[in-house]
Structure formats: C-alpha cells, structure tokens
Amino acid sequence: MADHADERKDPILLLKTRSMPNDGYEEYFTTFDNCRYRPVFVPVLEHRFKDDSLEMVRECITSGGFAKNGSAKYGAIIFTSQRAVEAFTKVVEGIRNAGSYKLDELLPISLPLYVVGPATARGLRALNLECPILGEESGNGEALAAFMLDHYNSLYTGSVDKGCPKLPLLFLVGEKRRDIIPKTLDSIELRPERRSKVDELVIYETGEMQSFKSQFSSIWRHNVEQGVEKQWVVVFSPTGCKAMLESLGLLDETGKAKADAKSRNIQTVTIGPTTRDYLQNEFGFIPDVSASTPSPEGIGAAMMSFNGKH
C-alpha cells in the first residue's frame, strides 16, 4: 500500500501490464525528476500463454534442440516482447525445478538470445543462463534484424563450406507482430549464403482487457477527487486508445475528438510515432508529446521537454 508521501506525488498512468519480475518503467519513474512521480499501471492488454506452444518449447529444449550437437534444431532464439520472455521463463523455470536436466548443456553459451531492448534483456538475465544476450541496444525490430543479419552470419563464417549447415532461428511471438525480422534475415535479395530461416512460434495471444475502461476511469477520477492537478498518461499501443478517450469524455457522437479535446488535468505522451499517428488519424486527437525513442528514458525526455515549455 502506498504511503501518504507517495500519494502526494504526481500520478503517471502507464497503460500497460507491469512486467515481471521487474519493470523498467516502474524503476525509472520512481526516481525520475527528483522522485516527483508515482507510477500506476493500468493494464490494457490481456495476455494468454498458449499451452501447446509452451510444451513445444519445452520439448525442443529437453530433446537437445538448442544444444551444441548434431541434433540441434535451432541456432538462436529471438525475443521482441516482454510477454515472450515471460513465456520462455515459465518453461525454463519448469525444467529447472524438475531437476532432471543440465540447463547449461541444453541452453549453452553458444546459443545467442537476441533481444530488442533493455526490458527483454533484463528479464532473460534473471534466468541466469549461460547464453549470451545480444541486441538490447537495438531498440526496434528493424535495427535488431540488421544486427542479427551480420552477427548470426559471423557465427557461421567458413562453417557451411565445412559441411556445418546454418541452423534456423526460433522467433517467439504473439499473434500480432510485424514481419520485419523474418523478411530481413531471409530476404530473396540476399545472397543464398547470407540468408537465414526464421521459424515463428506464436506463444501468447493478446486482447483488450474488458475491465480496462472502468479501471482507467476509476483511477483518474479518484486522483481528481483527491485534488491531483496533473496526471500523465503514457500510451504504449493503439489498443485501448478509444476506451481511454471515451473515459476522459473527449470524443463526440461521431467518435472523433471534440473541438476542445483536452482534459484539464491530463497530459498524454505516446511511446512513439505509430501510436501518436493512430490517435491523430483515427480520432483527430493530438497527444501532448511523443517519445523519440521507445524507452523509459525516451518517455522521460519527452515529458521534460513538455514541462519546460508549459
């Protein structure tokens, strides 16, 4: 339970599920700007792990599908979401708790784990595996794909000519994802020896939480009733945008933003241009500011820039 000092801080409503075991946004905004903010998570998306996919990953690990031997099926694993890391963590911890396998042999130091940012890297490091975790500075799928294209091929320099075929990469994904990584690594524009096959495995499903609108409304109205003068809302994806705007009373009967569509005590910041453009194109609503990089630091810099002008 928050103490009275914490309650007096400015709320920053993070429209996302809190990442486990640690959340980089919570850690960052707890101390951001002289500790003036109180991070509050308002989950928009509901994530459901696919049991059959979890079992496929488990079977692949325990059968030596990632081990450094002749029966290996994959040469690397790709993670671009925290939910995929959480699904992988569930599988690995289950194997570890069973106590019947040597994880350092099944997931060896020769197996790269490619990640798209600090949050995914942090979650994987918590597993204490021998595998190297690479690509966390990339920041997005396009940059990670370019990094992998060079790095993964470098692992096979000369090996293919010696009869060691290049193994495919396993990409753990949700059902909603971009295809930039598979297209980049297996592009027909590449020389055959530079191409790498990417197998996508949908390991979780996502949908908007039915309780989001009522929960969001309850939180921001409570803050107003408590005399909070300013609340920041961080929007991470197009999902939930309509429910958020409806809760704030900012849409007219046509579903577009009202002419004076600005809440008196709400400032909105988007994680990047995709969500910003969606708000503007779909609803005619212009957020106060958008992050230049999709990270806690990017959001913080955008907020500081806005605060400096108002």
Backbone bond lengths (Angstrom), bond angles and torsions (degrees), N, CA, C in turn:
res aa  C-N    CA-C-N  psi(-1)  N-CA   C-N-CA  omega(-1)  CA-C   N-CA-C  phi
1 M - - - 1.470 - - 1.531 109.38 -
2 A 1.320 117.04 136.58 1.460 120.86 -178.44 1.517 109.96 -70.33
3 D 1.343 116.39 143.61 1.454 119.26 177.55 1.523 109.31 -84.41
4 H 1.357 116.25 176.14 1.470 119.68 -175.20 1.521 111.33 -65.07
5 A 1.344 117.56 -36.06 1.464 120.55 179.24 1.519 110.30 -63.06
6 D 1.346 116.04 -39.96 1.453 120.76 179.82 1.527 110.64 -66.73
7 E 1.322 116.95 -38.52 1.464 121.19 -179.92 1.520 112.32 -63.87
8 R 1.318 117.49 -25.74 1.464 120.49 -179.19 1.526 112.83 -80.81
9 K 1.323 117.60 -8.36 1.459 120.51 179.83 1.532 110.19 -77.43
10 D 1.340 115.35 158.40 1.461 119.95 177.95 1.527 109.64 -69.86
11 P 1.333 118.34 126.59 1.467 119.62 178.35 1.528 110.80 -70.72
12 I 1.316 115.53 141.59 1.464 120.99 169.37 1.524 105.64 -123.43
13 L 1.339 115.84 109.37 1.454 121.87 -174.44 1.523 109.54 -86.41
14 L 1.311 116.06 112.14 1.466 122.89 -177.93 1.524 108.17 -95.81
15 L 1.331 116.85 109.97 1.460 120.86 -175.55 1.525 109.67 -81.47
16 K 1.318 115.12 70.27 1.458 122.44 -178.83 1.515 109.84 -160.00
17 T 1.308 115.61 164.78 1.465 121.60 173.27 1.518 108.60 -80.84
18 R 1.309 117.34 138.29 1.461 121.28 177.37 1.517 109.13 -64.99
19 S 1.334 116.72 126.01 1.460 121.47 178.50 1.521 109.78 -73.11
20 M 1.320 114.92 145.85 1.457 120.97 -179.71 1.528 109.70 -118.79
21 P 1.347 117.81 144.85 1.467 127.27 3.91 1.530 113.32 -82.21
22 N 1.314 117.48 -18.06 1.462 120.94 -179.73 1.518 109.37 -128.20
23 D 1.305 116.27 148.51 1.458 120.53 178.18 1.516 109.48 -118.47
24 G 1.340 115.81 121.14 1.460 120.95 -177.16 1.512 113.22 -62.64
25 Y 1.332 117.85 -33.27 1.466 120.80 179.26 1.521 110.59 -70.23
26 E 1.305 117.35 -39.36 1.459 120.64 177.53 1.528 110.45 -64.40
27 E 1.327 116.01 -45.21 1.462 119.87 -179.91 1.529 111.14 -62.24
28 Y 1.317 116.05 -41.57 1.466 120.40 -176.73 1.529 111.69 -69.55
29 F 1.330 117.12 -49.28 1.467 119.46 -173.32 1.525 113.55 -79.40
30 T 1.312 117.53 -12.39 1.461 119.78 174.15 1.527 111.12 -66.12
31 T 1.330 116.60 -31.96 1.471 120.86 -178.70 1.527 112.86 -111.45
32 F 1.327 117.38 -5.72 1.462 122.21 -175.38 1.536 112.09 -62.36
33 D 1.340 115.56 140.54 1.471 122.52 173.92 1.535 111.30 52.40
34 N 1.339 114.04 55.84 1.477 121.10 177.81 1.532 112.75 59.14
35 C 1.335 115.11 36.69 1.480 121.43 174.58 1.527 112.65 60.08
36 R 1.329 117.58 34.44 1.465 119.48 -176.27 1.528 112.84 -84.99
37 Y 1.350 117.48 -10.44 1.461 119.55 -173.97 1.534 112.78 -110.84
38 R 1.313 114.10 154.00 1.471 122.38 176.14 1.533 107.96 -120.84
39 P 1.352 118.03 103.92 1.462 120.20 -179.34 1.532 111.64 -67.67
40 V 1.331 115.57 133.72 1.462 122.03 178.62 1.530 107.56 -131.26
41 F 1.326 116.99 123.39 1.458 120.55 -179.53 1.526 110.58 -88.87
42 V 1.331 115.10 131.43 1.459 121.44 175.60 1.533 106.25 -125.83
43 P 1.323 117.95 93.33 1.467 120.46 -174.82 1.523 112.84 -61.65
44 V 1.320 115.28 129.98 1.462 121.59 178.31 1.524 110.06 -99.48
45 L 1.309 115.46 -39.53 1.457 121.50 -174.21 1.520 111.93 -104.06
46 E 1.293 114.88 144.22 1.458 121.49 173.82 1.523 107.71 -108.01
47 H 1.325 115.98 123.08 1.459 120.89 -177.73 1.521 110.17 -108.45
48 R 1.320 115.90 131.43 1.457 121.67 179.56 1.523 109.27 -124.20
49 F 1.320 116.56 119.61 1.456 120.29 177.87 1.527 109.78 -70.48
50 K 1.325 115.74 142.61 1.459 121.58 177.99 1.533 108.52 -90.75
51 D 1.312 115.94 113.34 1.466 120.12 -174.60 1.521 112.70 -60.31
52 D 1.331 116.81 -37.99 1.465 118.47 -179.59 1.523 111.50 -65.94
53 S 1.349 116.52 -35.92 1.463 119.82 178.30 1.520 111.60 -71.32
54 L 1.333 116.73 -39.44 1.463 120.11 175.57 1.522 110.47 -58.47
55 E 1.328 116.32 -41.71 1.465 120.30 179.68 1.520 111.27 -67.21
56 M 1.334 117.40 -35.18 1.466 120.32 177.49 1.516 111.07 -64.07
57 V 1.339 116.66 -41.80 1.468 120.19 178.29 1.527 109.87 -65.73
58 R 1.317 116.71 -43.19 1.459 120.66 178.89 1.521 110.79 -59.19
59 E 1.320 116.57 -46.31 1.458 121.27 -179.79 1.525 111.48 -63.58
60 C 1.324 115.50 -39.26 1.466 119.44 179.65 1.525 110.74 -64.16
61 I 1.321 116.70 -40.86 1.469 120.64 179.56 1.517 110.80 -67.18
62 T 1.328 117.40 -52.20 1.468 120.81 -173.16 1.529 113.08 -70.61
63 S 1.333 117.31 -22.25 1.464 120.47 178.60 1.525 112.85 -88.80
64 G 1.352 116.47 2.45 1.462 119.90 178.63 1.508 114.05 87.31
65 G 1.338 116.73 19.18 1.457 120.19 -177.80 1.516 115.06 -66.06
66 F 1.357 117.03 -16.18 1.463 121.03 177.56 1.534 111.67 -116.50
67 A 1.331 116.57 -2.68 1.459 120.98 -175.72 1.526 110.87 -72.33
68 K 1.327 114.53 159.55 1.466 119.59 -178.21 1.523 109.05 -87.21
69 N 1.325 114.78 76.72 1.463 119.66 178.03 1.518 109.12 -153.88
70 G 1.296 115.90 -178.24 1.455 120.34 -175.23 1.503 115.06 -68.93
71 S 1.345 118.16 -14.91 1.463 120.71 -178.82 1.519 113.01 -96.36
72 A 1.332 117.25 3.19 1.462 120.86 -177.99 1.528 110.43 -60.03
73 K 1.329 115.49 137.37 1.460 121.73 -179.75 1.516 112.12 -100.37
74 Y 1.360 116.89 -32.67 1.458 121.69 -178.18 1.522 110.51 -131.01
75 G 1.338 114.21 150.35 1.458 119.53 -178.50 1.508 114.06 -106.50
76 A 1.347 118.40 -5.00 1.462 122.04 -179.74 1.525 108.25 -167.85
77 I 1.336 115.53 161.35 1.459 121.16 175.26 1.527 108.17 -126.01
78 I 1.331 116.18 139.73 1.465 122.01 -177.44 1.524 109.63 -112.96
79 F 1.350 116.09 134.35 1.465 122.72 177.27 1.529 108.87 -128.83
80 T 1.316 117.05 124.90 1.463 119.72 175.90 1.528 111.98 -123.82
81 S 1.327 117.43 10.05 1.461 120.13 177.48 1.516 110.08 -145.88
82 Q 1.319 115.15 151.67 1.455 120.78 177.69 1.524 111.13 -65.95
83 R 1.334 117.36 -31.48 1.464 119.55 -179.88 1.525 110.94 -66.47
84 A 1.323 116.95 -37.36 1.467 119.82 177.42 1.524 110.42 -64.68
85 V 1.334 116.59 -38.39 1.468 120.78 176.65 1.525 110.08 -63.56
86 E 1.323 116.69 -41.95 1.460 120.02 -179.75 1.524 111.23 -65.26
87 A 1.324 116.99 -37.91 1.468 120.47 177.05 1.526 110.27 -64.89
88 F 1.322 116.69 -45.33 1.464 121.84 178.54 1.532 110.35 -62.20
89 T 1.322 116.06 -40.88 1.467 120.96 177.96 1.525 111.00 -60.11
90 K 1.316 116.51 -41.97 1.468 121.41 178.97 1.530 110.69 -59.12
91 V 1.327 115.65 -42.64 1.462 120.06 -179.66 1.527 110.92 -68.09
92 V 1.333 116.47 -48.88 1.461 120.80 -176.69 1.526 111.33 -63.36
93 E 1.312 116.98 -43.42 1.468 119.33 -179.94 1.526 110.83 -65.20
94 G 1.325 116.87 -34.40 1.461 119.92 176.69 1.515 111.58 -63.74
95 I 1.341 116.24 -42.20 1.468 120.68 177.94 1.526 110.24 -66.55
96 R 1.316 115.55 -43.10 1.471 120.21 -179.10 1.536 110.52 -62.51
97 N 1.306 117.31 -43.89 1.458 121.18 -178.42 1.527 112.12 -67.57
98 A 1.345 116.32 -26.91 1.467 119.18 178.21 1.521 111.07 -65.87
99 G 1.336 116.68 -29.62 1.465 121.44 175.05 1.510 115.45 71.54
100 S 1.328 118.34 14.37 1.465 120.82 -176.15 1.525 113.60 -104.70
101 Y 1.341 116.38 -0.73 1.459 119.53 -174.23 1.528 111.10 -132.02
102 K 1.329 115.73 154.90 1.457 121.83 174.90 1.525 107.86 -99.51
103 L 1.314 116.16 99.44 1.456 120.78 -173.98 1.520 112.69 -61.17
104 D 1.329 117.83 -35.39 1.468 119.69 -178.16 1.517 111.96 -65.29
105 E 1.330 116.84 -20.82 1.466 120.45 175.61 1.522 111.11 -89.11
106 L 1.323 115.97 -35.18 1.464 119.89 -179.09 1.530 112.00 -78.38
107 L 1.334 116.30 -32.76 1.467 122.11 176.70 1.528 106.22 -124.23
108 P 1.320 117.44 78.93 1.465 122.03 -168.97 1.528 114.45 -82.41
109 I 1.311 115.22 173.39 1.459 122.06 -179.61 1.523 111.51 -65.81
110 S 1.316 117.39 -16.38 1.472 121.39 179.55 1.524 112.51 -84.35
111 L 1.350 117.36 -2.14 1.470 121.22 -177.32 1.519 110.63 -100.24
112 P 1.339 118.70 105.99 1.469 119.76 178.43 1.536 111.36 -71.28
113 L 1.319 115.26 138.81 1.454 121.97 170.21 1.522 106.57 -109.97
114 Y 1.317 117.24 107.75 1.457 121.87 -176.84 1.529 109.97 -89.53
115 V 1.321 117.01 131.40 1.461 122.38 -177.33 1.521 110.12 -129.05
116 V 1.342 114.96 158.78 1.457 119.63 -174.86 1.527 113.61 -97.82
117 G 1.334 117.51 -11.20 1.461 118.34 -177.91 1.518 112.23 -172.45
118 P 1.336 116.71 179.47 1.468 121.95 -176.22 1.518 114.31 -60.38
119 A 1.344 118.05 -37.37 1.465 120.24 -177.27 1.519 111.29 -63.78
120 T 1.339 116.58 -45.90 1.463 119.58 179.05 1.524 110.43 -66.59
121 A 1.321 117.03 -38.69 1.463 120.27 178.33 1.524 111.11 -63.21
122 R 1.316 116.54 -43.46 1.459 121.16 -178.43 1.524 111.33 -61.72
123 G 1.323 115.86 -42.85 1.457 119.91 -179.82 1.515 112.38 -63.83
124 L 1.330 117.37 -39.16 1.459 120.74 179.64 1.524 111.49 -71.99
125 R 1.321 116.86 -37.39 1.467 118.99 179.03 1.524 111.52 -61.91
126 A 1.324 116.74 -29.66 1.458 120.23 179.70 1.525 111.94 -64.25
127 L 1.340 117.72 -16.92 1.459 121.72 179.03 1.533 112.13 -79.83
128 N 1.339 116.63 -16.22 1.474 121.11 179.51 1.526 112.32 55.93
129 L 1.316 116.30 47.80 1.463 121.83 175.36 1.523 110.08 -89.98
130 E 1.326 115.69 163.81 1.464 120.45 177.14 1.535 111.57 -77.90
131 C 1.317 117.00 -20.22 1.470 121.35 -174.53 1.527 111.92 -59.48
132 P 1.344 118.01 137.77 1.466 119.67 173.90 1.520 110.80 -72.18
133 I 1.319 116.24 139.51 1.473 122.49 179.51 1.522 107.22 -106.17
134 L 1.313 116.95 116.54 1.457 121.38 -168.73 1.528 111.54 -127.06
135 G 1.338 115.72 149.17 1.455 121.61 171.98 1.510 115.76 96.00
136 E 1.338 118.81 6.01 1.460 119.17 -173.16 1.522 113.41 -65.42
137 E 1.323 117.45 -17.83 1.467 119.89 178.08 1.522 112.34 -84.22
138 S 1.325 117.46 -3.67 1.471 120.20 -174.99 1.530 112.02 -66.78
139 G 1.325 117.92 -46.41 1.461 120.40 174.73 1.511 116.30 87.22
140 N 1.330 118.93 -25.25 1.467 121.08 177.28 1.528 109.39 -154.53
141 G 1.335 115.16 166.93 1.452 120.53 -175.57 1.514 114.02 -62.32
142 E 1.321 117.03 -36.91 1.465 120.24 -178.91 1.525 111.13 -64.78
143 A 1.335 116.48 -45.14 1.460 120.42 179.30 1.524 110.96 -67.32
144 L 1.340 117.10 -39.20 1.464 120.20 178.67 1.521 110.43 -64.38
145 A 1.335 117.20 -40.20 1.460 120.71 179.40 1.531 111.03 -60.87
146 A 1.324 116.33 -42.61 1.471 120.24 178.62 1.527 110.83 -63.71
147 F 1.324 115.74 -40.65 1.473 120.10 178.84 1.526 110.51 -64.11
148 M 1.329 116.85 -46.40 1.465 120.61 -178.64 1.522 112.02 -64.70
149 L 1.297 115.92 -36.88 1.461 119.96 -178.99 1.522 110.60 -55.43
150 D 1.316 116.64 -42.99 1.466 120.59 179.04 1.521 111.74 -80.24
151 H 1.330 116.95 -46.23 1.464 119.50 -174.63 1.523 112.34 -66.46
152 Y 1.319 116.72 -47.39 1.470 118.64 -176.19 1.525 111.18 -65.73
153 N 1.321 116.76 -38.99 1.466 119.23 177.11 1.525 111.48 -64.80
154 S 1.333 116.86 -33.32 1.467 119.68 179.78 1.523 111.69 -64.35
155 L 1.332 117.45 -25.98 1.466 121.03 179.38 1.521 111.83 -71.42
156 Y 1.334 116.21 -18.38 1.467 120.64 -176.63 1.524 112.55 -112.49
157 T 1.308 117.36 14.66 1.471 120.41 179.37 1.529 109.90 -58.29
158 G 1.310 115.95 115.81 1.464 120.94 179.36 1.513 114.25 83.31
159 S 1.319 117.92 -16.93 1.468 120.23 -175.15 1.521 112.56 -71.88
160 V 1.328 116.30 -39.55 1.462 120.19 -178.02 1.513 110.64 -62.04
161 D 1.338 116.59 -40.13 1.463 120.59 179.33 1.517 111.92 -65.08
162 K 1.340 116.32 -23.24 1.473 120.80 -178.95 1.529 111.80 -93.60
163 G 1.325 116.44 12.98 1.451 119.68 176.74 1.506 114.67 88.20
164 C 1.339 117.79 12.67 1.472 121.87 177.51 1.526 108.23 -103.69
165 P 1.325 118.27 97.41 1.469 120.48 -176.65 1.523 112.26 -66.18
166 K 1.326 114.77 150.91 1.467 120.62 177.87 1.526 108.97 -74.45
167 L 1.317 115.35 126.84 1.460 120.40 -179.07 1.530 111.13 -80.33
168 P 1.330 117.45 149.77 1.470 120.46 174.50 1.526 110.41 -66.35
169 L 1.339 116.10 167.34 1.458 122.79 173.91 1.517 108.62 -108.51
170 L 1.321 117.37 143.33 1.455 121.93 176.57 1.520 109.09 -98.32
171 F 1.330 116.81 126.47 1.462 123.45 -177.39 1.526 107.86 -113.95
172 L 1.346 117.51 110.07 1.457 122.41 179.91 1.527 108.66 -86.88
173 V 1.328 117.02 118.59 1.465 121.09 -169.58 1.523 111.60 -134.02
174 G 1.352 115.10 167.29 1.448 122.45 166.41 1.514 107.98 -92.92
175 E 1.350 116.98 172.95 1.468 117.24 -177.04 1.520 112.11 -73.06
176 K 1.335 116.82 -16.60 1.458 120.77 176.33 1.523 108.00 -108.44
177 R 1.306 117.46 107.95 1.464 120.22 -179.57 1.519 108.97 -156.37
178 R 1.310 114.88 160.08 1.463 121.39 174.74 1.520 108.73 -84.09
179 D 1.325 116.53 157.67 1.465 119.85 -177.70 1.526 112.75 -107.65
180 I 1.340 116.41 20.77 1.458 120.41 -175.52 1.531 111.62 -62.56
181 I 1.330 118.55 -36.66 1.463 120.82 -176.77 1.530 111.36 -69.73
182 P 1.332 120.83 -52.89 1.467 119.45 177.03 1.522 113.19 -59.31
183 K 1.325 116.71 -40.40 1.469 119.69 -179.20 1.524 112.03 -65.60
184 T 1.330 116.69 -36.93 1.465 120.15 -179.09 1.522 111.63 -71.02
185 L 1.326 116.49 -45.60 1.458 119.89 -175.40 1.526 113.05 -74.72
186 D 1.333 116.75 -26.31 1.466 119.31 -177.89 1.522 111.30 -118.67
187 S 1.327 116.05 31.80 1.460 121.02 -177.36 1.527 111.46 -66.66
188 I 1.325 115.70 138.81 1.466 120.11 177.95 1.527 111.12 -68.96
189 E 1.331 116.22 -13.46 1.462 119.67 178.58 1.532 112.20 -79.48
190 L 1.319 117.04 -12.00 1.466 121.05 178.73 1.521 110.80 -83.73
191 R 1.319 115.51 154.05 1.455 119.46 170.83 1.526 108.65 -62.64
192 P 1.319 118.81 145.32 1.478 120.89 -176.39 1.520 113.54 -51.33
193 E 1.315 117.72 -38.87 1.466 120.05 -177.74 1.521 112.73 -72.75
194 R 1.335 117.51 -14.47 1.464 121.28 179.36 1.531 112.33 -92.91
195 R 1.322 116.28 -13.76 1.456 120.08 -176.52 1.528 111.38 -78.27
196 S 1.346 116.00 144.04 1.459 121.80 178.18 1.519 109.09 -132.42
197 K 1.322 115.83 131.72 1.455 120.64 -179.89 1.533 109.24 -77.54
198 V 1.335 116.20 136.74 1.462 122.08 178.53 1.523 108.38 -120.94
199 D 1.339 116.19 119.57 1.461 121.37 176.12 1.529 109.09 -97.33
200 E 1.327 116.45 119.01 1.459 120.81 178.36 1.523 109.73 -91.10
201 L 1.328 115.79 133.11 1.459 121.31 175.99 1.518 108.40 -123.55
202 V 1.344 116.40 115.03 1.464 120.71 178.47 1.529 107.72 -73.85
203 I 1.318 115.68 111.11 1.462 120.47 -173.54 1.529 112.40 -107.01
204 Y 1.356 116.69 -11.43 1.464 119.26 175.07 1.523 110.10 -150.93
205 E 1.328 114.43 155.82 1.456 122.20 177.77 1.520 109.05 -114.42
206 T 1.324 115.81 153.34 1.462 120.58 -174.65 1.526 111.15 -133.57
207 G 1.324 115.71 140.77 1.458 121.15 174.59 1.511 109.48 -152.13
208 E 1.336 117.18 162.08 1.463 120.17 178.64 1.525 110.13 -71.73
209 M 1.319 116.15 133.33 1.456 120.62 178.76 1.530 110.20 -68.46
210 Q 1.328 116.06 132.29 1.462 119.81 -179.35 1.527 111.74 -64.92
211 S 1.313 116.08 -25.78 1.464 120.12 -176.45 1.530 113.23 -88.05
212 F 1.340 117.28 -2.26 1.467 118.66 -173.02 1.520 112.62 -60.04
213 K 1.339 117.08 -50.69 1.457 119.95 -174.27 1.521 111.93 -59.43
214 S 1.333 116.99 -45.58 1.463 119.68 -178.96 1.526 111.20 -69.14
215 Q 1.332 116.65 -36.57 1.466 119.44 179.97 1.527 110.85 -68.18
216 F 1.334 116.56 -43.58 1.458 120.67 178.74 1.523 110.61 -61.44
217 S 1.340 115.78 -46.80 1.470 120.08 179.98 1.515 111.00 -59.04
218 S 1.326 116.08 -44.51 1.464 121.03 -177.96 1.522 111.32 -61.92
219 I 1.320 116.62 -42.69 1.467 120.67 -176.58 1.519 111.45 -67.97
220 W 1.346 116.86 -49.85 1.468 117.18 -175.20 1.531 111.66 -71.77
221 R 1.320 117.66 -32.19 1.470 119.70 177.03 1.530 110.40 -68.58
222 H 1.327 116.90 -40.02 1.470 120.36 176.99 1.520 110.46 -59.53
223 N 1.333 116.06 -42.91 1.462 119.78 179.59 1.526 111.13 -62.29
224 V 1.331 116.61 -41.14 1.469 120.46 178.34 1.526 110.16 -62.74
225 E 1.319 116.11 -44.01 1.467 120.31 -179.85 1.524 112.29 -63.98
226 Q 1.333 115.75 -26.67 1.460 120.16 178.82 1.533 112.34 -85.19
227 G 1.328 116.54 3.79 1.455 120.61 176.80 1.509 115.46 88.22
228 V 1.331 117.30 13.16 1.470 120.14 178.29 1.521 109.08 -67.96
229 E 1.318 116.18 126.55 1.467 120.66 -175.78 1.520 112.81 -88.33
230 K 1.330 117.09 -25.90 1.469 119.17 -176.95 1.522 109.29 -143.67
231 Q 1.330 114.37 132.93 1.455 120.64 173.73 1.523 108.79 -129.35
232 W 1.312 116.38 132.50 1.461 120.94 173.31 1.523 108.61 -93.78
233 V 1.324 116.35 140.28 1.461 122.27 173.20 1.520 108.01 -119.68
234 V 1.338 116.29 123.32 1.463 121.46 178.88 1.525 108.18 -101.95
235 V 1.340 116.38 117.82 1.462 122.42 -176.96 1.525 108.76 -102.03
236 F 1.330 116.31 121.62 1.458 121.44 -173.04 1.527 114.17 -100.20
237 S 1.331 118.06 -16.21 1.461 120.04 -178.29 1.525 109.24 -160.92
238 P 1.334 117.10 164.29 1.471 119.75 176.98 1.528 112.98 -62.19
239 T 1.333 117.32 -27.39 1.462 120.30 -179.91 1.534 110.20 -62.33
240 G 1.299 116.14 128.77 1.457 120.57 179.01 1.511 114.70 91.73
241 C 1.323 117.61 -8.49 1.470 120.07 -177.59 1.528 111.41 -61.53
242 K 1.341 116.54 -44.15 1.457 119.55 -178.94 1.521 110.79 -63.61
243 A 1.335 116.84 -44.93 1.462 120.61 179.84 1.521 110.96 -61.95
244 M 1.322 116.84 -38.25 1.464 120.76 178.69 1.522 110.62 -63.43
245 L 1.330 116.83 -48.74 1.460 120.89 -177.88 1.530 111.47 -65.99
246 E 1.333 116.18 -36.28 1.470 119.34 177.17 1.525 110.40 -65.82
247 S 1.328 116.66 -40.70 1.463 120.76 179.86 1.522 110.95 -61.06
248 L 1.324 116.06 -35.71 1.455 120.99 -177.99 1.532 112.14 -84.28
249 G 1.340 116.17 -3.71 1.458 119.87 179.48 1.519 113.25 69.69
250 L 1.339 116.27 32.57 1.462 119.77 -174.06 1.524 113.69 -101.49
251 L 1.352 118.10 -0.44 1.457 120.58 -179.96 1.529 110.51 -107.72
252 D 1.334 116.25 145.23 1.463 119.89 176.40 1.522 109.78 -90.64
253 E 1.315 117.22 -171.04 1.471 121.11 -175.59 1.524 112.57 -68.15
254 T 1.335 118.11 -17.25 1.465 120.72 178.71 1.523 112.28 -88.61
255 G 1.322 117.12 -5.13 1.465 120.26 -178.38 1.510 113.51 88.23
256 K 1.329 116.32 8.29 1.457 120.69 177.96 1.533 109.81 -104.83
257 A 1.330 115.24 160.81 1.458 120.20 -179.69 1.529 110.36 -64.04
258 K 1.307 115.46 138.22 1.453 120.70 176.48 1.524 109.89 -64.07
259 A 1.326 115.66 159.60 1.467 120.02 -177.44 1.522 111.45 -58.08
260 D 1.332 115.94 -34.00 1.469 120.13 -179.96 1.532 110.01 -109.61
261 A 1.336 115.09 43.15 1.469 120.89 -172.16 1.522 112.86 -72.46
262 K 1.290 115.45 70.65 1.465 121.18 172.73 1.524 107.59 -140.96
263 S 1.324 115.22 123.28 1.454 118.82 176.81 1.522 108.74 -77.04
264 R 1.317 116.45 142.54 1.466 120.27 -174.14 1.529 113.11 -61.93
265 N 1.316 117.24 -32.61 1.462 117.23 -174.27 1.530 112.82 -122.80
266 I 1.337 116.19 19.42 1.463 120.45 -179.43 1.521 110.33 -118.88
267 Q 1.338 116.15 129.49 1.463 121.64 169.97 1.522 107.26 -116.95
268 T 1.317 116.82 134.75 1.459 121.05 -177.47 1.523 111.08 -110.16
269 V 1.325 115.49 138.06 1.460 121.97 175.04 1.522 107.07 -132.79
270 T 1.334 116.88 133.61 1.460 121.47 179.79 1.525 109.99 -102.26
271 I 1.329 114.83 153.88 1.459 121.59 -177.13 1.527 111.85 -68.56
272 G 1.334 116.46 -20.28 1.460 119.53 -179.87 1.515 112.22 -178.30
273 P 1.331 116.65 -174.70 1.465 120.84 -173.70 1.525 114.57 -68.56
274 T 1.340 118.69 -28.74 1.471 120.17 -179.15 1.522 110.85 -62.35
275 T 1.325 116.85 -48.25 1.468 121.00 179.92 1.525 110.84 -70.30
276 R 1.336 116.70 -39.21 1.475 120.50 176.62 1.525 110.80 -58.14
277 D 1.339 116.45 -47.82 1.468 120.57 -177.83 1.527 111.02 -67.43
278 Y 1.324 116.54 -34.09 1.470 119.40 178.19 1.526 110.30 -63.63
279 L 1.309 117.60 -45.77 1.461 121.29 178.38 1.524 111.33 -59.22
280 Q 1.324 115.03 -41.39 1.463 119.17 -176.75 1.536 111.62 -74.85
281 N 1.333 116.47 -44.69 1.464 119.66 -175.60 1.529 112.57 -75.25
282 E 1.335 116.88 -37.29 1.457 120.52 -175.69 1.521 112.27 -82.52
283 F 1.349 116.57 -36.71 1.462 119.83 -172.95 1.533 113.93 -122.30
284 G 1.331 116.55 -6.75 1.461 118.53 -176.31 1.513 112.24 69.77
285 F 1.322 116.32 22.10 1.469 121.15 -179.15 1.523 109.24 -104.20
286 I 1.330 116.02 126.82 1.464 120.88 -178.95 1.525 108.94 -103.82
287 P 1.337 118.33 113.98 1.468 119.98 178.55 1.523 110.46 -64.69
288 D 1.307 115.97 159.60 1.460 119.55 -177.32 1.513 112.36 -65.30
289 V 1.338 116.86 -35.10 1.455 120.00 -177.31 1.526 108.49 -162.37
290 S 1.342 115.84 158.68 1.456 121.26 178.37 1.520 109.16 -131.43
291 A 1.331 116.66 141.90 1.469 120.56 -178.76 1.523 110.29 -71.47
292 S 1.323 116.22 143.56 1.464 120.36 177.21 1.521 111.47 -82.63
293 T 1.336 116.92 -21.17 1.467 121.89 174.85 1.529 108.02 -134.56
294 P 1.341 118.05 140.70 1.468 121.34 -176.24 1.524 112.41 -80.32
295 S 1.320 116.35 77.03 1.455 121.66 -175.88 1.526 109.34 -156.43
296 P 1.331 118.30 165.18 1.458 119.54 174.76 1.519 112.31 -55.84
297 E 1.345 115.70 -41.34 1.459 119.84 179.94 1.523 111.27 -64.97
298 G 1.340 116.61 -37.55 1.455 120.27 178.35 1.520 111.97 -65.38
299 I 1.330 115.81 -42.30 1.463 120.39 176.62 1.526 109.96 -63.80
300 G 1.330 116.63 -45.13 1.464 120.73 -179.61 1.514 112.32 -60.14
301 A 1.337 116.63 -42.68 1.465 120.66 179.82 1.533 110.89 -64.18
302 A 1.324 116.68 -38.90 1.469 120.72 178.75 1.523 110.64 -64.97
303 M 1.318 116.88 -41.42 1.461 121.05 178.73 1.525 111.34 -65.13
304 M 1.330 116.56 -42.29 1.462 120.63 179.42 1.517 110.77 -63.82
305 S 1.339 116.17 -38.97 1.455 120.57 178.36 1.527 110.71 -63.67
306 F 1.341 116.25 -43.33 1.462 120.39 178.55 1.532 111.00 -64.53
307 N 1.330 116.03 -46.44 1.462 120.03 -179.39 1.525 112.47 -61.29
308 G 1.339 115.25 -32.30 1.455 119.55 -179.24 1.525 113.45 -71.55
309 K 1.347 115.02 -18.44 1.468 120.10 -178.12 1.538 112.16 -101.31
310 H 1.328 116.22 -5.69 1.485 118.70 -175.83 1.521 110.65 -130.47
